[in-house]
Amino acid sequence: MSQDKYKKIASELSVQQKQVEVTVKLLDEGGTVPFISRYRKEMTGSLDEVQVAAIRDRMQQLIDLDKRREAILKSMTDLNVLSPELKKQINEAETMMVLEDIYLPYKPKRKTKASVARERGLQPLADKILEQTNVDVKSEASKFIDEEKGVNSTVEAIAGARDILAEYFAENAELRAKMRELFLNKGSFHSKLIKGKEEAGQKYKDYFDWTEPVKTAPSHRVLALRRAEKEIILTLDIEVPEDEALNILQNMFVKGNNASSAEVRTAVTDSYKRLIKPSMETEVRLLTKKAADTEAIRVFADNARQLLLAAPVGQKRIMAIDPGFRTGCKVVCLDEQGQLIENTNIYPHNGNEGSKEAAKTVKFLAEKYKIEGIAIGNGTAGRETESFVRSIELPGVIIVMVNESGASIYSASDVAREEFPDKDITVRGAVSIGRRLMDPLAELVKIDPKSIGVGQYQHDVDQSHLQTSLDDTVISCVNSIGVELNTASKQILSYISGLGPQLAQNIVEYRNKNGAFKRRSELKLIPRLGDKAFEQAAGFLRIRNSEHPLDGSAVHPERYSLVEKMAKDLGCTLGDLIKEDKFRKQIKLQNYVSESVGLPTLNDILNELAKPGLDPREQFEAFSFSEGINAITDLHVGMTLPGIITNITAFGAFVDIGVHQDGLVHVSQLANKFVKDPNEVVKVSQKVQVKVTEVDVARKRIALTMKTEEPAPAKQNHRKPERNEKRPAPKQKAEPETDIALKLAALKNKFS
């Protein structure tokens, strides 16, 4: 059975079966996705993180399918209804949906009209009618009149038989497959405003009377419609051409043109309206919700990755300000390691005296602690506080607005209380804002990824799937950068491959008791950190200025002896090999290929020796919003403003332009060319220039464009050609990019 699974996964993911087998084996042995993709390239054929995770997830789906298959087989065996043919169908079912369709007629269920009719002995009458022979239906029905069983007339007998037929039709696996296809391909969502909800549902105004095909409805719209329905603003139905649905049923089950066939036709109509349509509508809702969840979670995870990997300002002395009007601004000063060294309050928005006093305090603290950067939260009073700070003479100090989404959640968390037990939540929040400027990843891992402010509809999607996806994203980000073993918090250590919360806690406790780690090998002294955990984690943990030169790099300890051999062969030290490019250029990698080490690993080692422990994140660049543009009422159409991408969706990108309300750049306005996926042209935290195209103050909506004005076409020279002069060939009319994209997509679908 396992070989069948490997073969299936290999086919679906376009990889070799051997790659799947090896990856599953490594995962079963306790290997993590980051470790396998980074340090087992020879074994997996250089599969990346995405491919390893896809194999892991698909394998689990197939295991779950087999578990359900076994449960169904047992249930049907216990019910004594498992024929060889049914067993074959169940064993060949490739999806959960097909499996459930086969099982449906035999699945124990609550009392239904059909089950009541069967209890009254009407199954033989239903079978007789379904044969559709030329019999007297009323005469046949009269044989089943039995007042003790509750059948008092031929009308009641025939009605009961039709109930049995209606359920039989509705539970037919072939019919359900055809109906599902009809609903998915020709069904339409139709939403309607609930009377009296006009004002409460203003944000859903676009959907007050909305119709859209199921197969083309984008994920964000499906989730928006479902949310509006949940909030009792709209009704939401799925409608299909009823005549087509009934034709499918009649073609399958109506086989004649007599009295029996007439009863079958009546049962068909009842089956569709009472059983099939509601069932299919529920199924399609679940299928479209699942697809919408998958897309929304993918977008959320992509955004989270980009935010987590945003450029850090690095180890600098930072002043952080959590702004406020009436209650003042909380100010904290942090050292190069992000430790709190002082905190106070200022009141720059409480008149001239408050402003003067606040300016003196900021200047004094900046000079006292040699502050190199000031981080200001982008919440209430953020822009006003930024303007105030910029008015103070602070030479050489960068001033940056920082996204404070989730800072309040951190400040009230157990993590914050443990670190700052004697500080109130405002101080903790300000510390978080400052640390986000220093190292976004190290700070953001302390809060639930769902709270970092880069998703839409995150509360509407499958929470288990969302959590798994975001955990994978955080783990991937943390391990792609690596962490400094001697300064990392237990929160970020817990995401390191092979560790987890308990081992992370043990590492911090060991560090606090014994001082800084001097070598990676000391990790083996940590309680409960065995050989397997060391193998999985060591390559992602760095020690600057370690006793061993490779401890500060991503070279795994299992390859230290190999690198030492390279240095020995060249007649130099490990330190020389890292520092001197001339030595590395002399290495002939082919000489070091073995059964366990191939060129992929050797190339990784060589690259790491050139730049040991290099942080792959981009360099930090300071940014500021336009002066004097602090509220949505300050905007007017035509303005060009600097902004920062805060969120990317399938339909465009949201941009913070400093007015406490993000504007939307629709996907059609992201570039002068056709853009299918916004991630092709923008990323979270990217600095952009936008132009305001629409402002709706009442609905708090801002429309923006990133399109640039294209130069006017050059004037045509209409000079007539001289005699015998060759006329230029007429230029072929270029197809619109959208047409080209559609044709390419159609071509791709044709061969997929």
Protein Blocks (a to p, Z undefined) as FASTA:
>chain_A
ZZmmmmmmmmmnopafklmmmmmmmmmnopafklmmmmmmmmnoopafklmmmmmmmmmm
mmmmmmmmmmmmmmmmmnopacfklmmmmmmpcbfklmmmmmmmmmccdddfklmmmmno
pmmmmmmmmnopacdfklmmmmmgcfknopabfklmmmmmmmmmmmmmmmpmklmmmmmm
mmmmmgccdddddehilmmmmmmmmmmpccddfklmcfklmmmmmmmmmnomaccddddd
fklmmmmmmmmmmcbdcfklmmmmmmmmmmmmmmmmmmmmmmmmmmmmmmmmmmmmmmmm
mmmmmmmmpccebjcddddddddfklopadddddfkopafbdcdddfkgojklmmmmmmm
mmmmmmmnopabdcddfbehklmmmmmmmmpccehiacddddfehklmmmmmmklmmmmm
mbcfklmmmmmmmmmmmommlmmmmpcfklnopaghklmmcfklmmmmmmmmmmmmmmmn
opafklpcfklmmmpghiajklmmmmmmmmmmnopafbfklmmmpghiafklmmmmmmmp
ccehiablklmpcbdfklmmmmmmmmmmnopafklmmmmmklmmmpcfklmgcfklcfkl
mmmmmmmmmmghiafbdcdddddddehiabfklpcehiacddddfbdcfkbccddehlop
acdddfklmpmbdcfblklmgcehiacddddfbdcfknopacddfbdcddddddddfbdc
dehiacdddddddddfklmmmmmmmmmmmmZZ
